[in-house]
């Protein structure tokens, strides 16, 4: 191998190669510590998975659920309309709640 074929920062001797490798291991460990120190990255995978689920619902045409006034969970879904659309019936799909809500709306 000629001198021009080798990268300039890789040493030719075994001791030099070990020192070069150790330098890069230390850099990698330091970067991992810095990344771990950044607040909020510990649960990054869970947050990304939750966003992917939300995006799948939005891209499929399904609108997000509304917030139930009784239990506070985002599980309230439109069920039906009455009086020619003047009253909407919304039902909480949380098994522990199951409340119904009537909403007065302006007919279209």
C-alpha angles and dihedrals in degrees: 000000000000125000092254093056095061124081110249097236098052112090122223100221125079093238090048091049092052091049090048092050092046090052090054093045089053090049092050093048090048091051091049090052091049092049092048090050093058107102116246099020094103093079097030094121092053092048092050091049091051091050091049090054091050092048091050089055092048094046091049090058095252111136119222119264121258125240117267112231092211104049101015095229122131093243103105112124133183110253109172146331128235137192094035093308097312093115125040123199116214123188128200110230094199105118092220094051114030094170124164123222128194118206126195111222135176110258114242 
